[in-house]
Structures are given as structure tokens and as C-alpha cells.
Amino acid sequence: MTQSGTIETTTPTVDDAPLVVGGVTLASRLIVGTGKYATYGEMARCLEASGTDCVTVAVRRERLVNAAGENILDHLDAARYALLPNTAGCYSADDAVRVARLGRELLRDMGSPSSEWVKLEVLGDRRTLLPDPVGTLEATEKLVADGFTVLVYTSDDPVIAKRLKDLGAASVMPAGSPIGSGQGVLNANNLRICLEYLKENDPSYPVIVDAGVGTASDVAVAMELGADGVLLNTAIAHARDPVRMAAAMRAGCSAGRLAFLAGRMPRRLYATASSPDEGSIAGSRS
């Protein structure tokens, strides 16, 4: 923290290609949602602390306006943030396509350069909020044909992930665990296979882990696996101190990316001394 008491969010940087999704270049690899905050003012402070330059917005009328009659879009600067409308709460392909088109019109009216974007969610179950794979495939095909840049929420099933990419999704976003559960990455092996399938012959294809993050270490784990970014919301909004957690998520994202680029040491069954028994210590590694 600085002497003024504000949270210091500066993180180390190294040479790294920026994240590009659907032709849009993002400076941050953290995408943050705008729901569940106590106030829009708190939301704005969290977005600032997270360092994000892309935020998701649920575009149904009942989600845009709060109990005080405030419209969330009045609190988001379309010149500062890439706005990513989502189809949260949709349980059929037809409903998701309709909501996506509504979001496109809203963003066009705001003059947003990301008006063709949509974060696609087609849910199959109200208890788990797991995606409906059939509905997700159907909606992806329709929206891609309609000119959308589709970032699609899916399970960690590698076969479905590959099919969504083949349909033209600009980014496939497998879940770490169920939405809002805070359980982190439950099946790292499946995510590794998703990454392998999606990046085969196309290493730059953006894969973003979406859902289930609970704290900064979960973000770091996802990034260390090789994900290009992480999308989260509840973990910040429901933290005891949301602004501090937003700063922690920013640091976790940077740390995980740095670790992935650095390449971890091999795992070994037995210990290996970090200091040599003889000779110079120059060049020794721990």
C-alpha cells in the first residue's frame, strides 16, 4: 500500500504478446463482471483496482436497472472499457440469440467499438448453472452466422470445446468449476486437454477460464496451466473487501502468466540440493 492508504496494484511485466480476442487487443488478461456489487460506486472502484479493460454486462432489462432506478450502463465508460454483453439467465438457444441481439443494439447506441461481441451462455440447469451443450452449440452457430464475435461459456469437456471452435467461436471459455461456487479449478487435466485441442495448429487462439474462481490463487492456477485469461465476478463482489480482492486478482493473474512463460521446474520424487557440495556457487539454482 502507498502512504495515502490506497492499494498499490503495480505488477512486474515482461515481454509478452497482448491478448487479442476477435480482433480486439486487451491490455489486461482479466475480464471482470459487473453484477452482485453492493453499489455501482463499489463496482467502479473494483474495476479500477482489477486493472481490467474488458467488463461483462448482463443486458436483460431487469439486470440493467437496479432498485434505485440506476442504469448500470451510465456507470461504465465505453471509451475506457470494452463492454462484453452476456446472455446470463438464458436457458435456450433461441432466448440467448434474442438477448445477444438486444445487447448488440444497446452497445451500438452507446457507440461501443465492441458492439458485435457477446459472451454466450446457454444454461441447462438452475441448480448447477452448468451449460447446455446442445443449446450452446446451436446458439454459437446462429450467432456466428449473424456476424457476432462469440466468446462462449462451456464446460471443461474437450470435445465440446473443439466443436465450438470449429463453429467459429472467437474464444472458448471452459469453466473451472460451477458459476459462483468459488471452488477454483476442479479438473486441471480436462483444462489441459481443452488447451491442447483448442491451440493445436493455432497457438494464439484465446482460451479464457470462465467461472468458479474464489480467490487469487485460483486465477494463478488457471494462468499457469496456459489459459490466456480469466473471467470472474462473484469472487470479487462477494469478498469481505471487494476492492482489495480485485487488486489481488490482478496480481494473481500477472503472477500466473509470468510463471507460465517462465516454465516451472520439473517435479522430482526425491530432493535435490540447492547448493553444490563442491566447486563454485556461481550459477547454482534453487
Phi, psi and omega per residue, in radians:
M1 nan 2.672 3.087
T2 -1.476 2.979 -3.126
Q3 -1.093 -0.455 -3.125
S4 -1.363 -0.125 3.124
G5 1.630 -0.039 3.111
T6 -1.388 2.762 -3.081
I7 -1.448 2.205 3.109
E8 -1.447 2.143 -3.053
T9 -2.012 0.209 3.117
T10 -1.179 2.310 3.129
T11 -2.214 2.679 -3.138
P12 -1.139 2.607 3.134
T13 -2.229 2.660 3.020
V14 -2.371 2.944 3.093
D15 -1.053 2.196 -3.098
D16 -2.786 2.376 3.079
A17 -1.153 2.478 3.140
P18 -1.223 2.834 3.063
L19 -1.388 2.164 3.117
V20 -2.093 2.150 3.129
V21 -2.206 2.048 3.098
G22 1.014 0.603 3.123
G23 1.490 -0.057 3.112
V24 -1.776 2.219 -3.138
T25 -1.622 2.220 -3.131
L26 -1.944 2.292 3.118
A27 -1.295 -0.589 3.139
S28 -1.801 2.562 3.077
R29 -1.681 0.163 3.114
L30 -1.892 2.146 3.062
I31 -1.902 2.274 -2.977
V32 -2.119 2.416 3.089
G33 -1.435 2.937 -3.046
T34 -2.054 0.156 -3.105
G35 -1.662 2.857 2.934
K36 1.313 0.081 3.101
Y37 -1.367 2.663 -3.131
A38 -1.114 -0.688 3.121
T39 -2.513 2.827 3.063
Y40 -1.185 -0.498 3.072
G41 -1.118 -0.755 3.084
E42 -1.103 -0.722 3.088
M43 -0.986 -0.813 -3.108
A44 -1.087 -0.698 3.129
R45 -1.166 -0.655 3.128
C46 -1.192 -0.725 3.112
L47 -1.066 -0.713 3.108
E48 -1.083 -0.830 -3.089
A49 -1.180 -0.523 -3.108
S50 -1.275 -0.371 -3.106
G51 1.354 0.077 -3.099
T52 -1.151 2.664 2.947
D53 -2.192 0.326 3.070
C54 -2.502 2.191 -3.118
V55 -2.245 2.549 3.109
T56 -1.685 2.551 -3.121
V57 -2.383 2.226 3.028
A58 -1.371 2.215 -2.928
V59 -1.777 0.099 3.001
R60 -1.131 2.540 -3.078
R61 -0.956 -0.760 -3.073
E62 -1.212 -0.264 3.127
R63 -1.712 -0.314 -3.115
L64 -1.402 -0.519 -3.034
V65 -2.008 2.244 -3.119
N66 -1.533 -3.091 -3.071
A67 -1.097 -0.454 3.134
A68 -1.489 0.026 3.137
G69 1.463 0.168 3.128
E70 -1.454 2.397 3.085
N71 -1.640 2.215 -3.081
I72 -1.053 -0.535 -3.102
L73 -1.148 -0.388 3.084
D74 -1.283 -0.205 -3.101
H75 -1.903 0.152 -3.138
L76 -2.145 2.192 -3.117
D77 -1.526 1.871 -3.109
A78 -1.162 -0.310 3.081
A79 -1.413 -0.357 -3.109
R80 -1.706 -0.710 -3.083
Y81 -1.970 2.433 2.897
A82 -1.307 2.077 -3.102
L83 -1.589 2.211 -3.087
L84 -2.013 1.686 3.115
P85 -1.154 2.501 3.115
N86 -2.156 2.819 -3.109
T87 -1.809 0.658 -3.141
A88 -0.964 2.416 3.113
G89 1.531 0.092 3.124
C90 -1.627 2.338 -3.098
Y91 -2.083 0.275 3.036
S92 -2.628 2.732 3.137
A93 -1.089 -0.731 -3.106
D94 -1.099 -0.733 3.132
D95 -1.135 -0.722 3.138
A96 -1.127 -0.702 3.112
V97 -1.126 -0.726 3.128
R98 -1.097 -0.777 -3.125
V99 -1.182 -0.648 3.107
A100 -1.074 -0.735 3.133
R101 -1.166 -0.634 3.058
L102 -1.081 -0.780 3.122
G103 -1.068 -0.677 3.126
R104 -1.090 -0.734 3.138
E105 -1.169 -0.692 3.121
L106 -1.089 -0.778 -3.103
L107 -1.251 -0.584 3.059
R108 -1.092 -0.699 3.118
D109 -1.123 -0.530 3.129
M110 -1.466 -0.141 -3.104
G111 1.327 0.415 -3.113
S112 -1.273 2.315 3.105
P113 -1.235 -0.202 -3.130
S114 -1.824 0.530 -3.022
S115 -1.151 -0.370 -3.135
E116 -1.520 -0.043 -3.138
W117 -1.336 2.629 2.921
V118 -2.659 2.388 2.936
K119 -1.620 1.924 -3.029
L120 -1.543 2.196 2.981
E121 -2.255 2.174 2.950
V122 -2.171 1.847 -3.018
L123 -1.554 2.621 -3.100
G124 -1.965 -0.172 -3.013
D125 -2.733 2.256 -3.058
R126 -1.330 -0.379 -3.134
R127 -1.396 -0.803 -3.071
T128 -1.678 -0.328 -3.045
L129 0.969 0.489 3.053
L130 -1.284 2.626 -3.115
P131 -1.252 2.595 2.995
D132 -1.495 1.912 -3.036
P133 -1.117 -0.665 -3.127
V134 -1.196 -0.832 3.122
G135 -1.108 -0.622 3.128
T136 -1.151 -0.769 3.094
L137 -1.080 -0.764 -3.123
E138 -1.108 -0.808 -3.115
A139 -1.177 -0.666 3.109
T140 -1.038 -0.822 -3.129
E141 -1.050 -0.747 -3.120
K142 -1.171 -0.767 -3.072
L143 -1.242 -0.661 3.071
V144 -1.088 -0.732 3.117
A145 -1.133 -0.451 -3.125
D146 -1.557 0.097 3.052
G147 1.604 0.156 3.141
F148 -1.376 2.640 2.905
T149 -1.645 1.856 -2.942
V150 -1.744 2.094 2.969
L151 -1.848 2.000 -2.874
V152 -1.993 2.186 3.050
Y153 -1.338 2.291 -3.120
T154 -2.569 3.054 3.027
S155 -1.320 -3.121 3.108
D156 -1.588 0.466 3.085
D157 -1.356 2.003 -3.082
P158 -1.098 -0.567 -3.111
V159 -1.197 -0.798 3.091
I160 -1.111 -0.720 3.126
A161 -0.998 -0.800 3.140
K162 -1.114 -0.696 3.141
R163 -1.159 -0.639 3.104
L164 -1.144 -0.712 3.072
K165 -1.092 -0.761 -3.129
D166 -1.089 -0.463 3.103
L167 -1.368 -0.162 3.079
G168 1.903 0.204 3.087
A169 -1.053 2.320 -3.133
A170 -1.253 -0.466 3.067
S171 -2.679 2.309 3.006
V172 -1.706 2.339 -3.010
M173 -2.184 1.492 3.134
P174 -1.244 2.560 -3.124
A175 -1.373 2.455 2.983
G176 -1.310 -0.656 3.074
S177 -2.906 3.063 -3.054
P178 -0.972 2.606 -3.120
I179 -0.912 2.261 3.047
G180 1.248 0.111 -3.076
S181 -1.411 -0.440 -3.117
G182 1.182 0.335 -3.085
Q183 -1.480 -0.147 -3.139
G184 1.345 -2.786 -3.132
V185 -1.443 1.915 -3.084
L186 -1.520 -0.524 -3.071
N187 -2.302 1.408 -3.111
A188 -1.079 -0.580 -3.114
N189 -1.132 -0.736 3.097
N190 -1.100 -0.705 3.116
L191 -1.120 -0.666 3.086
R192 -1.059 -0.732 3.136
I193 -1.192 -0.716 3.060
C194 -0.974 -0.822 -3.135
L195 -1.087 -0.713 3.134
E196 -1.112 -0.819 -3.119
Y197 -1.144 -0.762 -3.032
L198 -1.299 -0.515 -3.096
K199 -1.716 -0.025 3.107
E200 -1.070 2.159 -3.102
N201 1.177 0.086 -3.135
D202 -2.691 1.229 -3.044
P203 -1.050 -0.395 -3.101
S204 -1.502 -0.048 -3.123
Y205 -1.083 2.204 -3.026
P206 -1.399 2.140 3.073
V207 -2.023 2.116 -3.040
I208 -2.093 2.167 3.097
V209 -1.331 2.201 -3.018
D210 -2.223 2.037 2.981
A211 1.727 2.491 2.999
G212 1.673 -0.160 -3.126
V213 -1.134 2.399 3.119
G214 -2.016 -0.514 -3.100
T215 -2.722 3.124 -2.999
A216 -1.101 -0.600 -3.131
S217 -1.137 -0.518 3.082
D218 -1.143 -0.694 3.084
V219 -1.109 -0.783 -3.138
A220 -1.059 -0.729 3.130
V221 -1.066 -0.807 3.141
A222 -1.061 -0.732 -3.136
M223 -1.226 -0.645 3.121
E224 -1.136 -0.486 3.082
L225 -1.215 -0.333 3.140
G226 1.993 0.106 3.053
A227 -1.068 2.583 -3.129
D228 -1.480 -0.294 3.131
G229 -2.973 3.025 3.112
V230 -2.360 2.370 3.064
L231 -1.934 2.282 -3.095
L232 -2.630 2.859 3.108
N233 -2.612 -1.141 -2.999
T234 -1.017 -0.639 -3.094
A235 -1.038 -0.538 3.061
I236 -1.484 -0.908 -3.013
A237 -1.087 -0.540 -3.096
H238 -1.808 0.178 3.022
A239 -1.239 2.755 3.086
R240 -1.063 -0.664 3.095
D241 -2.215 1.574 -3.025
P242 -1.031 -0.648 -3.105
V243 -1.174 -0.752 3.084
R244 -1.110 -0.695 3.127
M245 -1.150 -0.639 3.092
A246 -1.063 -0.730 3.092
A247 -1.134 -0.670 3.111
A248 -1.122 -0.711 3.119
M249 -1.099 -0.675 3.096
R250 -1.072 -0.796 -3.131
A251 -1.172 -0.695 3.122
G252 -1.106 -0.671 3.112
C253 -1.127 -0.799 3.129
S254 -1.128 -0.756 -3.127
A255 -1.102 -0.767 -3.140
G256 -1.124 -0.689 3.112
R257 -1.160 -0.767 3.107
L258 -1.049 -0.733 -3.135
A259 -1.138 -0.692 3.118
F260 -1.105 -0.785 3.141
L261 -1.148 -0.604 -3.115
A262 -1.251 -0.637 -3.098
G263 1.468 2.028 -3.068
R264 -1.263 2.768 3.061
M265 -1.175 2.724 3.096
P266 -1.164 2.542 3.009
R267 -1.372 2.397 -3.138
R268 -2.222 2.619 3.135
L269 -1.251 -0.663 -3.086
Y270 -1.977 2.879 -3.117
A271 -1.202 2.675 3.034
T272 -2.299 2.163 -3.085
A273 -1.081 2.396 3.131
S274 -1.498 -0.270 3.097
S275 -2.041 2.360 -3.121
P276 -1.217 2.607 3.109
D277 -1.319 -0.433 -3.112
E278 -2.585 2.833 3.127
G279 1.437 -3.043 -3.081
S280 -1.241 2.599 3.076
I281 -1.489 -0.119 -3.114
A282 -1.079 2.297 3.093
G283 1.477 -0.035 3.119
S284 -1.214 2.636 -3.090
R285 -2.260 2.553 3.050
S286 -1.918 nan nan
